């Protein structure tokens, strides 16, 4: 018996915990919707991507260091001369080449007190002007096979460094663009999240509204059930007729049909909210505000439009876009300016070209400066710069146009919210009167003073007034949400 009691209590606790888990607040629904929405996840990924691009842009200020290697297979060896070369042997004296009669076979003669060689026809000639007429006695040979090197396998390796010095402001502009892209992605994310929250809030309060109407209709059905019993009693005493009982039955059927429609509306609305939040469609859940008899409503106050512009994500996006296009102008302008960079490398090859063609790796270092000065591109860069300026102007015009529309939106949403609060105030007064009228009609009917038709009219008026109060309260809540969205405070509430 004790075990059964413990098991029963445990089941009750589990049931209560499960029931508690199925009650969601507005904040719960908002959080689940943001976590479940695929577009929101895409926007978050784009924001993360923009952050990585911003970090990558910063690296452009630093030197670029890389290792490169290559291998080339040639079909033939490299020969510096095509055949053996024969070089005559002469005399170098005091830095000049001279000839003596003992080094050539030419005959000599004396002209002007100097020895002059004779060609094969016995004609004197100047050996510096006509070296082909010299008849050498001795030659040295440069063999072609000694100037042939094995360059069929070539290996190259290098360590390279490039440091930008001046790029016309291109790198600075690129960094600013990546930073602005990150801000733009965050602003678009805020805009998307606001739209998601508006849909969630409207669906949430629609369910609350339908639940309240359901309770009102159920209250009316209870009144009609009691009235049906009272009419039956009055028929027995002769104070009511069958017609009165049929009228009550018809009214009760109408109320039950209204209850059926409201329950279907609740079911469909909860399915929509479940789809937004990622809740299984078969899960039974309730909302925290379904049993809340009163709603916390905010009375609008005059706002500063400059503050609204700063908070609205659409204005932020357009402002960022204007700045982004301005930086694109700087990039296009940089194409018209020279660029300067420092370069350095430590490179080697095999065969080595440092000392002949040694078949081994030999390295050497190199440093230098590269300068690129654009001269003639037929006006292409100027035209692209002007096009970038037009894009900047377009973004600024869009920003000004959006500001005007937002000002109108804020004014309209403020008016609608004030109107909804006023409507709620009037409908509440009407409901109080209808409730009092129903109370008096019920007493009068029970005492036999008024007919059943008057009581049913009072009940209908009460239900209508109750429905108007519920609709006005939800309308005021929804208009409050739209007002917060219009003023850019929805995400910061």
C-alpha positions as CSV (number, residue, x, y, z in Angstrom):
1,X,0.0,0.0,0.0
2,X,2.9,2.3,0.9
3,X,4.6,1.7,-2.5
4,X,1.3,2.4,-4.3
5,X,1.0,5.7,-2.5
6,X,4.6,6.7,-3.3
7,X,4.1,5.8,-7.0
8,X,0.9,7.8,-7.1
9,X,2.5,10.9,-5.6
10,X,5.5,10.5,-8.0
11,X,3.1,10.4,-11.0
12,X,1.3,13.5,-9.7
13,X,4.7,15.3,-9.4
14,X,5.7,14.2,-12.9
15,X,2.4,15.3,-14.3
16,X,2.7,18.7,-12.6
17,X,6.2,19.1,-14.0
18,X,5.1,18.3,-17.5
19,X,2.2,20.7,-17.2
20,X,4.6,23.4,-16.0
21,X,6.9,22.8,-19.0
22,X,3.9,23.4,-21.4
23,X,3.3,26.9,-20.2
24,X,5.1,29.5,-22.3
25,X,5.6,33.2,-21.6
26,X,5.9,35.8,-24.3
27,X,9.7,35.9,-23.8
28,X,9.9,32.1,-24.1
29,X,8.1,32.3,-27.5
30,X,10.3,35.1,-28.7
31,X,13.5,33.2,-27.8
32,X,12.3,30.0,-29.3
33,X,11.2,31.8,-32.5
34,X,14.6,33.5,-32.9
35,X,16.4,30.2,-32.3
36,X,14.2,28.3,-34.7
37,X,13.9,30.8,-37.6
38,X,16.2,29.8,-40.5
39,X,16.4,33.3,-41.9
40,X,17.6,34.5,-38.5
41,X,20.3,31.8,-38.5
42,X,21.4,32.9,-42.0
43,X,21.6,36.5,-40.9
44,X,23.6,35.5,-37.9
45,X,26.0,33.5,-40.1
46,X,26.3,36.5,-42.5
47,X,27.2,38.7,-39.5
48,X,29.9,36.1,-38.4
49,X,31.2,36.0,-42.0
50,X,31.5,39.8,-42.1
51,X,33.4,39.7,-38.8
52,X,35.9,37.3,-40.3
53,X,36.2,39.4,-43.5
54,X,36.9,42.4,-41.3
55,X,39.7,40.6,-39.5
56,X,41.1,39.4,-42.8
57,X,41.2,42.9,-44.1
58,X,43.4,44.1,-41.2
59,X,46.1,41.6,-42.4
60,X,46.6,43.6,-45.6
61,X,48.6,46.2,-43.6
62,X,51.3,43.5,-42.7
63,X,54.0,42.0,-44.9
64,X,53.1,39.1,-47.1
65,X,55.6,36.2,-46.5
66,X,55.6,33.1,-48.7
67,X,57.7,30.2,-49.8
68,X,57.7,29.2,-53.4
69,X,59.3,26.3,-55.2
70,X,59.4,24.9,-58.7
71,X,60.8,22.0,-60.7
72,X,61.4,22.1,-64.5
73,X,62.4,19.1,-66.7
74,X,64.1,20.2,-69.9
75,X,64.6,17.9,-72.9
76,X,68.2,18.8,-73.7
77,X,71.4,20.0,-72.0
78,X,72.5,23.6,-72.3
79,X,75.5,24.4,-74.5
80,X,76.9,27.9,-74.5
81,X,78.7,27.4,-77.9
82,X,77.7,25.4,-80.9
83,X,81.2,24.2,-81.8
84,X,84.8,24.4,-80.7
85,X,86.3,27.9,-80.7
86,X,89.9,28.7,-81.8
87,X,91.4,31.8,-80.4
88,X,94.7,33.2,-81.6
89,X,97.6,33.9,-79.2
90,X,98.8,37.4,-79.0
91,X,100.5,39.7,-76.5
92,X,98.9,41.9,-73.9
93,X,101.1,44.8,-72.9
94,X,100.1,47.8,-70.8
95,X,96.4,46.9,-71.2
96,X,96.5,46.7,-75.0
97,X,96.8,43.8,-77.4
98,X,99.9,43.9,-79.7
99,X,101.5,41.7,-82.3
100,X,105.1,40.8,-83.0
101,X,106.6,39.3,-86.1
102,X,107.3,36.1,-84.2
103,X,103.6,35.5,-83.5
104,X,102.3,35.7,-87.1
105,X,103.3,34.3,-90.5
106,X,102.8,37.6,-92.4
107,X,105.7,39.4,-94.0
108,X,106.6,42.8,-92.6
109,X,107.7,46.1,-94.1
110,X,108.8,49.5,-92.8
111,X,106.5,52.4,-93.3
112,X,107.1,55.8,-91.6
113,X,109.7,54.2,-89.4
114,X,107.3,51.5,-88.1
115,X,106.9,47.8,-88.9
116,X,103.7,47.1,-90.7
117,X,102.4,43.6,-91.7
118,X,101.7,42.6,-95.3
119,X,98.7,40.5,-96.4
120,X,98.8,37.6,-98.7
121,X,99.1,39.9,-101.7
122,X,102.0,41.9,-100.2
123,X,99.8,44.9,-99.4
124,X,100.4,46.6,-96.0
125,X,97.3,46.7,-93.7
126,X,96.3,47.8,-90.2
127,X,95.7,44.6,-88.1
128,X,93.3,46.5,-85.8
129,X,91.0,47.3,-88.8
130,X,91.5,44.1,-90.8
131,X,92.2,41.3,-88.2
132,X,91.0,38.8,-90.7
133,X,94.2,39.3,-92.8
134,X,96.4,38.2,-89.9
135,X,98.1,34.8,-90.4
136,X,98.4,33.4,-86.9
137,X,101.1,30.9,-85.9
138,X,99.5,29.7,-82.7
139,X,95.9,29.1,-81.5
140,X,94.2,28.2,-78.3
141,X,91.0,26.1,-78.3
142,X,87.8,26.4,-76.3
143,X,86.1,22.9,-76.6
144,X,82.3,23.0,-77.0
145,X,81.9,20.0,-74.7
146,X,83.5,21.9,-71.9
147,X,80.7,24.6,-72.1
148,X,77.9,22.1,-72.1
149,X,76.0,21.8,-68.8
150,X,73.3,19.4,-67.5
151,X,70.3,21.7,-67.1
152,X,67.7,19.0,-67.7
153,X,66.5,19.0,-64.1
154,X,66.1,22.5,-62.6
155,X,65.0,23.1,-59.0
156,X,64.1,26.6,-57.7
157,X,63.1,27.6,-54.2
158,X,62.6,31.1,-52.7
159,X,61.4,32.9,-49.6
160,X,59.6,36.1,-50.6
161,X,58.4,39.1,-48.7
162,X,56.2,42.0,-49.9
163,X,55.4,45.0,-47.7
164,X,52.9,47.5,-49.1
165,X,54.1,51.1,-48.5
166,X,51.6,53.2,-50.4
167,X,48.6,51.9,-52.3
168,X,46.7,55.1,-52.8
169,X,44.5,54.5,-49.7
170,X,43.1,51.3,-51.1
171,X,44.0,49.2,-48.1
172,X,42.6,51.7,-45.6
173,X,39.4,52.0,-47.6
174,X,39.1,48.2,-47.9
175,X,39.4,47.9,-44.1
176,X,36.7,50.5,-43.6
177,X,34.4,48.7,-46.0
178,X,34.8,45.4,-44.2
179,X,34.0,47.1,-40.9
180,X,30.9,48.7,-42.4
181,X,29.8,45.4,-43.9
182,X,29.9,43.9,-40.4
183,X,27.8,46.8,-39.1
184,X,25.4,46.4,-42.0
185,X,25.0,42.7,-41.4
186,X,24.2,43.4,-37.7
187,X,21.7,46.0,-38.7
188,X,20.0,43.7,-41.1
189,X,19.9,41.0,-38.4
190,X,18.1,43.5,-36.1
191,X,15.6,44.3,-38.8
192,X,14.9,40.7,-39.4
193,X,14.6,40.0,-35.6
194,X,12.1,42.8,-35.3
195,X,9.9,41.3,-38.0
196,X,10.1,37.9,-36.3
197,X,9.1,39.4,-32.9
198,X,6.2,41.3,-34.4
199,X,4.8,38.1,-35.9
200,X,5.3,36.2,-32.6
201,X,3.7,39.0,-30.5
202,X,0.7,39.3,-32.8
203,X,0.1,35.6,-32.9
204,X,0.6,35.3,-29.1
205,X,-1.9,38.0,-28.3
206,X,-4.3,36.6,-30.9
207,X,-4.3,33.4,-28.9
208,X,-4.9,35.3,-25.7
209,X,-7.7,37.2,-27.3
210,X,-9.4,34.0,-28.6
211,X,-8.9,32.3,-25.2
212,X,-10.7,35.2,-23.5
213,X,-13.5,35.1,-26.0
214,X,-13.8,31.3,-25.4
215,X,-14.2,32.0,-21.6
216,X,-16.9,34.6,-22.4
217,X,-18.8,32.3,-24.6
218,X,-18.5,29.5,-22.1
219,X,-19.9,31.9,-19.5
220,X,-22.8,32.7,-21.7
221,X,-23.5,29.0,-22.3
222,X,-23.5,28.5,-18.5
223,X,-26.0,31.3,-18.2
224,X,-28.2,29.8,-20.9
225,X,-28.0,26.4,-19.2
226,X,-29.3,27.9,-16.0
227,X,-31.8,29.9,-17.9
228,X,-33.1,26.7,-19.6
229,X,-33.6,25.2,-16.2
230,X,-35.4,28.3,-15.0
231,X,-37.7,28.3,-18.0
232,X,-38.5,24.7,-17.5
233,X,-39.6,25.5,-13.9
234,X,-41.6,28.5,-15.1
235,X,-43.4,26.5,-17.7
236,X,-44.6,24.1,-15.0
237,X,-46.0,27.1,-13.1
238,X,-47.5,28.6,-16.2
239,X,-45.3,31.7,-16.2
240,X,-43.4,30.7,-19.4
241,X,-44.2,29.0,-22.7
242,X,-42.6,26.4,-24.9
243,X,-41.7,29.3,-27.3
244,X,-39.5,30.8,-24.6
245,X,-37.8,27.4,-24.1
246,X,-37.2,27.0,-27.8
247,X,-35.7,30.6,-28.0
248,X,-33.3,29.6,-25.2
249,X,-32.4,26.4,-27.0
250,X,-31.7,28.3,-30.3
251,X,-29.6,30.9,-28.4
252,X,-27.7,28.1,-26.7
253,X,-27.0,26.4,-30.1
254,X,-25.7,29.7,-31.5
255,X,-23.4,30.0,-28.5
256,X,-22.1,26.5,-28.9
257,X,-21.4,27.1,-32.6
258,X,-19.6,30.3,-31.6
259,X,-17.6,28.3,-29.0
260,X,-16.7,25.7,-31.7
261,X,-15.4,28.5,-34.1
262,X,-13.4,30.1,-31.3
263,X,-11.8,26.7,-30.3
264,X,-10.9,26.1,-33.9
265,X,-9.3,29.5,-34.1
266,X,-7.3,28.8,-30.9
267,X,-6.1,25.5,-32.3
268,X,-5.1,27.0,-35.7
269,X,-3.4,30.0,-34.0
270,X,-1.5,27.7,-31.6
271,X,-0.3,25.6,-34.6
272,X,1.0,28.8,-36.2
273,X,2.8,29.8,-33.1
274,X,4.2,26.3,-32.7
275,X,5.5,26.5,-36.3
276,X,7.2,29.8,-35.5
277,X,8.7,28.6,-32.3
278,X,9.8,25.1,-33.4
279,X,7.3,23.4,-31.0
280,X,5.9,20.0,-32.2
281,X,2.5,20.6,-33.7
282,X,1.0,17.8,-31.6
283,X,2.2,19.3,-28.3
284,X,-0.4,20.7,-26.0
285,X,0.6,24.0,-24.4
286,X,-0.8,27.1,-22.8
287,X,0.3,30.7,-22.7
288,X,1.0,32.6,-19.5
289,X,-1.3,35.4,-20.4
290,X,-4.3,33.2,-21.2
291,X,-5.5,33.5,-17.6
292,X,-4.4,37.2,-17.2
293,X,-7.5,39.3,-16.7
294,X,-5.6,42.6,-17.4
295,X,-2.8,43.7,-19.7
296,X,0.0,46.1,-19.0
297,X,-0.5,48.9,-21.6
298,X,1.8,51.8,-22.3
299,X,0.6,55.3,-23.0
300,X,2.6,56.8,-25.8
301,X,4.6,60.0,-25.3
302,X,6.1,62.4,-27.8
303,X,9.4,61.1,-29.2
304,X,12.5,62.8,-30.6
305,X,12.7,61.8,-34.3
306,X,16.5,62.1,-34.3
307,X,16.6,59.5,-31.5
308,X,14.2,57.3,-33.5
309,X,16.4,57.6,-36.6
310,X,19.4,56.4,-34.5
311,X,17.4,53.4,-33.2
312,X,15.7,52.3,-36.4
313,X,17.8,49.6,-38.1
314,X,16.6,50.6,-41.5
315,X,18.2,54.0,-41.2
316,X,21.3,52.4,-39.7
317,X,21.5,50.2,-42.8
318,X,21.1,53.0,-45.2
319,X,23.5,55.2,-43.4
320,X,26.1,52.4,-43.4
321,X,25.4,51.9,-47.1
322,X,26.2,55.5,-47.8
323,X,29.5,55.3,-45.9
324,X,30.3,52.0,-47.7
325,X,29.8,53.5,-51.1
326,X,31.9,56.5,-50.1
327,X,34.8,54.1,-49.3
328,X,34.2,52.5,-52.7
329,X,34.9,55.9,-54.2
330,X,38.3,55.9,-52.4
331,X,39.1,52.5,-53.9
332,X,38.2,53.7,-57.4
333,X,40.3,56.9,-56.8
334,X,43.2,54.8,-55.6
335,X,43.3,53.2,-59.1
336,X,44.4,56.6,-60.4
337,X,47.3,56.9,-58.0
338,X,50.7,55.2,-57.9
339,X,51.4,52.2,-55.7
340,X,54.7,51.5,-53.9
341,X,55.8,48.3,-52.2
342,X,59.0,46.9,-50.7
343,X,60.1,43.5,-51.9
344,X,62.6,41.0,-50.6
345,X,63.5,37.4,-51.3
346,X,66.0,34.8,-50.4
347,X,66.2,32.5,-53.4
348,X,68.3,29.6,-54.8
349,X,68.4,27.2,-57.6
350,X,69.9,23.9,-58.7
351,X,71.9,24.0,-61.0
352,X,73.3,27.2,-59.5
353,X,73.8,30.2,-61.8
354,X,76.0,32.0,-59.2
355,X,79.3,30.3,-60.1
356,X,78.8,28.8,-63.4
357,X,76.3,25.9,-63.5
358,X,77.1,24.0,-60.4
359,X,74.7,21.1,-59.7
360,X,73.9,22.2,-56.2
361,X,71.7,24.6,-54.4
362,X,73.1,28.1,-53.8
363,X,71.1,30.9,-52.3
364,X,71.3,34.7,-52.4
365,X,69.2,37.5,-51.0
366,X,67.5,40.4,-53.0
367,X,65.7,43.5,-51.9
368,X,64.0,46.2,-53.9
369,X,61.2,48.6,-54.4
370,X,58.3,48.2,-56.9
371,X,56.4,51.2,-58.2
372,X,53.3,51.1,-60.4
373,X,52.1,54.3,-62.0
374,X,49.0,54.2,-64.1
375,X,49.3,56.2,-67.3
376,X,46.6,55.5,-69.8
377,X,43.4,53.5,-69.4
378,X,41.2,55.6,-71.8
379,X,39.3,57.1,-68.9
380,X,38.1,53.8,-67.5
381,X,39.1,54.6,-63.9
382,X,37.6,58.0,-64.1
383,X,34.3,56.6,-65.3
384,X,34.2,54.0,-62.6
385,X,34.9,56.7,-60.0
386,X,32.0,58.8,-61.2
387,X,29.8,55.7,-61.1
388,X,30.8,55.1,-57.5
389,X,29.9,58.7,-56.7
390,X,26.4,58.1,-58.2
391,X,25.9,55.1,-56.0
392,X,26.8,57.2,-52.9
393,X,24.2,59.8,-54.0
394,X,21.6,57.1,-54.5
395,X,22.1,55.7,-51.0
396,X,21.9,59.2,-49.5
397,X,18.6,59.9,-51.3
398,X,17.2,56.5,-50.1
399,X,18.1,57.4,-46.6
400,X,16.4,60.8,-46.8
401,X,13.3,59.2,-48.3
402,X,13.2,56.5,-45.6
403,X,13.4,59.1,-42.9
404,X,10.3,60.8,-44.2
405,X,8.4,57.5,-44.4
406,X,9.5,56.6,-40.8
407,X,8.3,59.9,-39.5
408,X,4.9,59.3,-41.1
409,X,4.9,55.7,-39.7
410,X,5.7,56.9,-36.2
411,X,2.9,59.5,-36.3
412,X,0.4,56.9,-37.6
413,X,1.3,54.2,-35.1
414,X,1.1,56.8,-32.3
415,X,-2.3,57.8,-33.4
416,X,-3.5,54.2,-33.8
417,X,-2.2,53.3,-30.3
418,X,-3.9,56.3,-28.7
419,X,-7.1,55.5,-30.6
420,X,-6.9,51.9,-29.4
421,X,-6.5,53.0,-25.8
422,X,-9.5,55.3,-26.1
423,X,-11.5,52.5,-27.7
424,X,-10.6,50.2,-24.8
425,X,-11.7,52.8,-22.3
426,X,-15.1,53.2,-24.0
427,X,-15.6,49.5,-24.5
428,X,-14.8,48.9,-20.8
429,X,-17.4,51.4,-19.7
430,X,-19.9,49.7,-22.0
431,X,-19.0,46.3,-20.6
432,X,-19.6,47.5,-17.1
433,X,-23.1,48.8,-18.1
434,X,-23.8,45.6,-20.0
435,X,-22.8,43.5,-17.0
436,X,-25.0,45.5,-14.7
437,X,-27.9,45.3,-17.2
438,X,-27.4,41.5,-17.3
439,X,-27.5,41.3,-13.5
440,X,-30.7,43.3,-13.3
441,X,-32.3,41.3,-16.1
442,X,-31.4,38.0,-14.5
443,X,-33.0,39.1,-11.2
444,X,-36.1,40.4,-13.0
445,X,-36.4,37.1,-15.0
446,X,-36.0,35.0,-11.8
447,X,-38.7,37.1,-10.1
448,X,-41.0,36.8,-13.2
449,X,-41.0,40.6,-13.9
450,X,-39.4,40.5,-17.4
451,X,-39.8,37.9,-20.1
452,X,-37.0,35.5,-21.3
453,X,-36.5,37.4,-24.5
454,X,-35.3,40.5,-22.5
455,X,-32.9,38.4,-20.5
456,X,-31.5,36.9,-23.7
457,X,-31.1,40.3,-25.2
458,X,-29.1,41.3,-22.1
459,X,-27.0,38.2,-22.4
460,X,-26.2,38.9,-26.0
461,X,-25.4,42.5,-25.2
462,X,-23.1,41.3,-22.4
463,X,-21.3,38.9,-24.7
464,X,-20.9,41.6,-27.4
465,X,-19.5,44.1,-24.8
466,X,-17.2,41.4,-23.4
467,X,-15.9,40.6,-26.9
468,X,-15.4,44.3,-27.6
469,X,-13.3,44.7,-24.4
470,X,-11.1,41.7,-25.3
471,X,-10.7,42.9,-28.9
472,X,-9.9,46.4,-27.8
473,X,-7.4,45.3,-25.2
474,X,-5.6,43.1,-27.8
475,X,-5.8,45.8,-30.4
476,X,-4.2,48.2,-27.9
477,X,-1.4,45.6,-27.2
478,X,-0.7,45.0,-30.9
479,X,-0.7,48.8,-31.6
480,X,1.7,49.2,-28.7
481,X,4.0,46.6,-30.4
482,X,3.8,48.3,-33.7
483,X,4.5,51.7,-32.0
484,X,7.6,50.2,-30.4
485,X,8.8,48.8,-33.7
486,X,8.2,52.2,-35.4
487,X,10.2,54.0,-32.7
488,X,13.0,51.3,-32.8
489,X,12.5,50.2,-29.2
490,X,11.1,46.7,-29.8
491,X,14.4,44.9,-29.3
492,X,15.4,47.1,-26.3
493,X,12.3,46.7,-24.2
